[in-house]
Amino acid sequence: MLDSKKNILILMADQMTPFALSAYGHPLTRTPNLDRLAKQGVVFDSAYCASPLCAPSRFSFLSGKLPSAIGAYDNAAEFPSQTLTFSHYLRAEGYRTILSGKMHFCGADQLHGFEDRLTTDIYPADFGWTPNWDDFEARPTWYHNMSSVIDAGPCVRTNQLDFDDEVTFTTRQKLFDIARERHAGKDARPFCMVASLTHPHDPYAIPQKYWDMYQDEEIDMPTHRDSFDEADPHSKRLRHVCETDRTPPTGQQIRNARRAYYGAISYVDDQFGAILEALEEAGLANDTIIVVTSDHGEMLGERGLWYKMTFFEGGCRVPLIVHAPQQFDAHRVSASVSHLDLLPTLVELARGEPPAAWPDSLDGHSLMPHLLGERGGHDEAIGEYLAEGAIAPIVMLRRGRFKFIHTPVDPDQLYDVQADPLERANLAFNAEYAAQVEAFRKEIAARWNLAELHQEVLQSQRRRRFHFAATTQGTVASWDWQPLVDASQRYMRNHIDLDTLEAMARFPAVAH
């Protein structure tokens, strides 16, 4: 049985591909804090998000369910309040659950099991970003275009820097508050805290300090920049949605974007380092399991694609590191796993064993055999994409050597990811692999009713577009989270004697 009731700290980045991290073999990026966690922890070399887009990925990460099971179709999909998240499960086990930073909750429920939420979100909570599969040719003006690449370079401030600096500050402050409260005997519960940054998500703009950590001549360029005609149908649609070929970046602009992205990764590492420093200074490090991941990847110009929204490796692979050296020996896991697996894993870590029965079905599997280095761990990742750039559901199965991508409106794609990590050879129409293709197609038919799912997505989009149009007439009521701060209880106030107040705030406490 595991040592249960350990604190859990989840450090989450946004759009951070493992292929740009030193811990995953990149020769250039400077990430000493992530490197240390990886050296001492369990590194998953083949981890995937359940959907290569912010909100659907995060909702699946929280719930252990595929997007279609919870209506998490796109970045303006409501996350239903009745959906159980790992925060609900851990609160039931006696944990304090805390969120600082981005989670992209849409709808009136802005907590989803978190007892405390320290910041607002960087993205809106309404339905304004709903895609429109009924009129695909009309690209949404609010969506990604190539300005992030064309305008890439150093900056002094951005709204993302403002946001992530706040996330780091509030996370550190909460760790110190927890330590002081424990010392005062106020709240001894273990905690599960999520610190979720928005970097290195585009736009690719980063302060001079981080820009100067890398030089132009060092920056690796995309291995393959496919022409529009060479691209598969979904990639062509993504290039339309993002205006990739209408406003193509120059070679120098591509280099600038990648350089700024690497700088943003080093910025993320510094923020994580500051949080880990506070964890150590608060005396909590030895009793805390640390999980590092990102919501999805980043294509960075490979194949002529940017951002995410694709099941090519750059878009859907994520870093996943579990650091608990007191419980798990450092090692690497080659089997494919998924964000869907984190909920059952976190619950088992909290309890010391899995529950006798789950109150709801899950699409993931516990990572415990992998963490313990035992035989019998699964080797499977499943994904769905139902948002911008699609015109019908796209599903992905990754098992063993192979990745299979299927949508009713496009030719199938089959890749031997081990032999062909850049996914240049589509084997779906190679007679030698006909049996694998047939087996994957049968599994998809058994797992999904794609025609029915297609209609559900269309109906949801139509409802939400009408909802947004109606509720933005007249007085607009916002769902955006407003952090609750009671100024009467902060710093020095007259309802507490000075010596008492100073003693409560000082950490470590002075011995008398």
N, C-alpha and C positions, 0 to 999 in steps of 0.2 A: 504493500500500500504506500502511496506517495505521501510526502510531508505536505499536509493540506493547509489551507487558510493563509497562504503566502500572499503578500501584496502583489498586484499585477499592474505594470506600467506599460501601456501600448504607445509606442512612438510611431506616428503615421505621417508619411510624406504624401504629396500629391503629384501624380504623373512622373514618378521617379523609376526609371527603368533599371533593372539590375545590370544591364549590359554597360551602364555608365558608372558602375561602382567598382572600386578597387577590390572589395571583398569578393566580387564575382569575376575578377580577372582583368578589369580595365587598367591599362598601364599608366594612366595619367592622373585621374581624379584623386584629390587629396581629402581623405575622410578618416582621420585618425580615430575618432570616437566609434564610428561604425566598424572600422577595422578591428578595434579591440573587442567589441561585442561579438563580432564574427569569429575571431580567434578563440574566444573563450566559450562560444555558444554552439548551438546546432544551426547549421546553415542549410536551407532547403534550396537546392540548385534548380529545381523545376517546379516553381510555385506559380499559380495562375489566379487571376481575378475571375469572378463569375460573369462579369460583363465589362468590356473595355470602355467604360464611361463612368463619370464621377458618382452620381446618385445611385444608379442601379448597382454598381459595385459595392458601394458603402452599405446599402440596405441588405445586400446578400451577405456581406462580411459580418454585419451585426446579427442577422437572423439565422444564418446557416441554411437559407433557402434560395433556390434559383429565382431570378427576377420575375419570371412568369407566374410563380406560385404566390407572389405577394403584390402583383400589379406594378412592379418597379420597372416600368418600361423605358424611362428616359429621365432627363434631368429636371422635368417638371411633374414627375409622377408622385402622387401622394403616398407616403409610407403609412399604411394603416395602423392605427393605435393598438389594435388587438394583436398585431404581430409581436411575438415574443422575441426579444433580443437577448444577447448574453448579459446585458445589464439587468434585465428582469431576473434571469436565472441566478446571477451572482448576488443580487439584493436578497433573493429568497434564501441564499446561503449565509446571509449576515454581512455582506460586503457594503461598504460605502462605494457608490458608483459616481464617477466625476468625469465630465467632458470639458475640455478646453480646446476651442478651435473649430475647424471645418467639419461638418458632417452632412451638410446639404439636405437637411430634413425639409420636405415640402408638406404643407398642411398645418392644421391647427396644433397638433401635438409636436412640440419642439423638444421633448425630453426622451421619450421612448425608453423609459426605465432608468435613465440617469437621475440620480438624486440631486445632483448639483451641476449646473452648466455655467461656466465661468465667463464665456465671451458670447457675443452674437456670432452669426455666421457671415462669411464673406459673400455668399451667394443668396439670391432671393428665395423666399419660402413659398411663393405663389405659383400659379400655373402659367406664367407669362412665357416660359421657354418651351412650350409644348410643340413638338414637331408636327408636320402636316404631310402624311403620306398620301393624302388625297391630291396634293398639288406639289409633287416633288420638285418640279423644275423651278419653282419660285423659292430660291434659297432664302432662309431667314436672315434678316439684317443683323440680328443680335448674336449670330453664331460666329465661331472661329473664321477668320480670314487670314491672309498672309501678312498682315501688318506686324504681327508678333515677330516674324522672321525678318521682314524688310527693315523694321525699325530696331532690331536687336542691338544692344550695346550697353555701356555703363550708364548709371543714373545715380541720383542722390536719394530719392525716395520714390516709392510706388505705393498704391493701396495694399498690395500684397506684403510689402515690407512692414507697413503699419500694422497689418493684421498679425503677421507671424511674430513680430516683436511683442505684441500683446499676448499672444498665446504662450510664448516662452515665459514672460513675466508672470502671468497668472498661474501657470503651472508650477513654477518655482515657489511662488508665494503660498500656493495651496499645500505644497509639500512641507514647507516650514510651519504652516498653520496646523497640519496634521501632527507634526512632531510636538508642537507646543501643547496641543489638546491632549495628546497621549500622556505627556509628562504631567499635566494637570489632572489626569484621571477622568477627562470628560468623555472621550470616545476612543475606545481601544479596538474598534472594528478594523479588520483588514480593508484595504481599498483596492478598487480597480479604477485606474485613471487612464483616460485616453487624451493624449496631447497630439493634435492633428494640425499640421502646418499646411499651407497652400503652395509653398515652393516645393520642387522646382518647376511647377506648372507655368506655362507661358502666360504673359508675354516675357520674352527673354531679355529682361532688364535687371541689372544687379549692380550694387555699389562698386566703386572703383577698386576698393580693397580686394574684392573677390574676382573682379575682371582681371586684375593684375596678377592673380595667382597662376594664370595661364597665358601663354603666348601664342600668337597666330600660327607660327610655324609648327607648334606642337599639336594643333587640333587635327584629329582624324576626321576625314570627310566620309560621307555615306559611301558604302561599298558599291551599291547599285542605285542608279537614279533612272528608273524606267521611264520611257516615253509614255505619253498618254495611250498610244496604240498598243503598247506592250502590256498595259495593266489589265488585271481581271475586272469584271463588271462592277463589283462592289468598290474596288479602289478607284475606278473611274467616277463613280458617284461621289465618293469622298472628295476627290479632286475638284468636282463641280461645287460641292457644298462649301469647301474651304477656299475656292477660287484659286487653287494652286497653279493652274495653267493660264488663267486669265491675268494673273499678276505674278509671274514666276520670279523667284528670288535669284540674284546673281550668286556666283560662287563665293564671293566675299561675304555676302549677306548670310549664306548658309554657314560659313565659318564663324561669323559673329554670333549667330544664334546658338551654335553648339558650344562656343566658348562661354557665352553668358549662362547657358544651361549648366555647364560644368561648374562655373562659379556659384550658381544657385545651389548645386549639390553640396559644395563646401560650406555655403551659408547654412543649409539644413544641418550639416554635421556639427557646425558650431552651436546651433540652437539645441540640438540634441545633447551636445556636450554640456551646455549650461544647465539643462534639466538634470542630467546625470550627476553633475557636480552638486546641485541642490539635494538630490536624493542621498548622496554620500554625506554631505554636511549635516543633513537632518537625522542621520543615524538609521536610515531606512534601507540602505542598499543591500545589506546581507539578507534581508527578509523579503526581497522584491524580485519577482520574475519579470524580465523585460522582453517585450515582443516588438520587433521592428518590421514594418511593411509599408507598402504604398497602395493606393486604391487601384492603380493600373499603371501601364508603362507609357512610353513615348517613342514615336517612330524616328524623330530627329532627321527627317529627310530621306531615310532609307526607302528605296523603291519609289521615290518622289512623294512620299506620304509624310505628314506631320501630325503631331498630337497623338490621338489614340483611335478609337472607333473601329478597330480592325482586329481580327484574330491572328494576324501575323505576330510572330514572337515579340517584336518590339512593343506592340500595343497591349498585349494581354499578359505577358510575364511580369511578375512582381518580385521584389526582394522579400524574403521571409527569414528572419533570424529570431531564435528563441534563446535567451541568455538566462540560464539558471545553473551556474557551475556547481552549486551545492547539490543539485539533483540530477543533472544530465552532463555526461562527459562531452567535451567538444568533438564534433564530427560533422560531416556533410552528408546530406540525403539526396540521392539521385532520382528517386521515384517522384512522379508527378503528383502534386497535391494542390489544394485549392483554398481560397478564403472561406469557402463553405465549411471547411474542416475546423475552423478556429472556434466556433461556438462549442461544439462538444469537447474540444480540447481544453478550453478555458474552464468549463464546468467541471471536468475531471480533475484539473489542477486545483480548483477551489475545494472540491469535496474529498480529494484523495482517491476517488473511485467514481465510475460512471453511475448515474442514478439507476434505480431498478426499473423505472419506466419514465419515458419522456412525456410531458404534457402535450406535445405537438410533434408532428413528423419533421424530420430534418433531411436535407439533401447532402450533408457532409458526413465525414467519418473522423473519429478522434485520431490525432497525430501521435498519441502516446507510444505506440510501438516504434515509430520513427524516432521519437525523442529518446527513448530508452535504448535504441540501437538493436531492437529485437526483430526477429523475423515475423512476417505476417502483416506488415504494414501495407496499406493499399497503394496502388499506382494508377491514379485516375484523376482527371480534372474535366469538368463539364462547364460549358459557358453558353450564354445567349446574348445576342445583340438585337435591340428592338427600337433603335433611335435614329438620329440624323444620319443620312447617307444610306440607309436601308429603305427598301420599299416592300419588304416582307421579312418575317423572322429569319435570323441567321443563327445557327447553332454550331457548337464545336465540341468534339470529343477528343481528349488526349489520353492515350493509354499506351504504355510500353514505348516503342519507337515512333509510333504513328500519331499524327494529328489529322482529324477529318473535319472539314468545314462544309456545311450543307445549308442551302436555302432553296426553296422551291423555284425561285426565279432565275437562278444562275447555275452554271456548271459546277459540279462537285470539285473539291480540292482535297487531295491526300498528300501529306508530306511525311517523309522519314526524317524526323527532326534530329535524330542522332547522326545519321550519315549526311544530312543536308541541313545544317542549322540555319542557313540563310533562306531556306525554303524556295529554292530556285526551280526545282523540278516537281511539277504537279504530276503525281503518279496515278491520279484517279482514272485515267483512261489508258493505262498501261495494263495489258492483258495479264501480266505476271502478278498484278495486285488486285485482280477482279474479286477474289474471295474476300479480301479485307474490306473492299468497298461495299460488297453486298452485305457483309456482317454489320458494318457500321450503319448502312441504310436501314436494315431491319431493326437495329437497336433504336435508331431515331424514330422510326414509325411506331415502335412500342412505347417509347418514352413521351413523345409529343404528338398532339394533334395540331399540326402546324397551320392547317387551314382555319381551324377554330381559333387558334391563338392570333392569327392574322386579323380576323374580324374583331376579336376582343381589343386588340391594340387600336385599330381604326376607331372603334366606338369610344374608347377611352380618350383618344386624342380629340375627337369631335366634342365630347362632353366638356373636356377641360378648356378647350379654346372658347366655347360658348360661355363657360363659367367665368373665365378671366375677362372676357369682353363685357359681361354683365356686371361683375363686381368692381370693375374700374370705372363705372359710371357713378357720378355723384360722390358721396363720401366713401373713401376707401379705408377698409379695416385691414390692418397689417397682421400677418402671422409671424413676422420676423421676431426672433427671440430677443427679449430685453433683459440683460443680466440684472439681477436684483442685488443692489448694494445699499445697505442701511448705513447711511453716514453717521447716524447717532451712536453706532457701535464701533467706529473706526478711530484709531489713533488715540488722542487724549480727549476724554470727555469727563464732565464733573460728577457723573453718577458712580464713579469708581475712584477710590483714593489713589493718589499719585503713586505711592510706593507699591500698592497692590497692582496697579495697571502696568507699571514698568516691570515688575516681577513676572507678570503673566506674559508679557511680550518678549522678554529676553530669553534667548535660547543659545546654548544650554543655560539652564537656570543657575543662579548664584547660590552656592551652599552656605547656609547660616548655621 
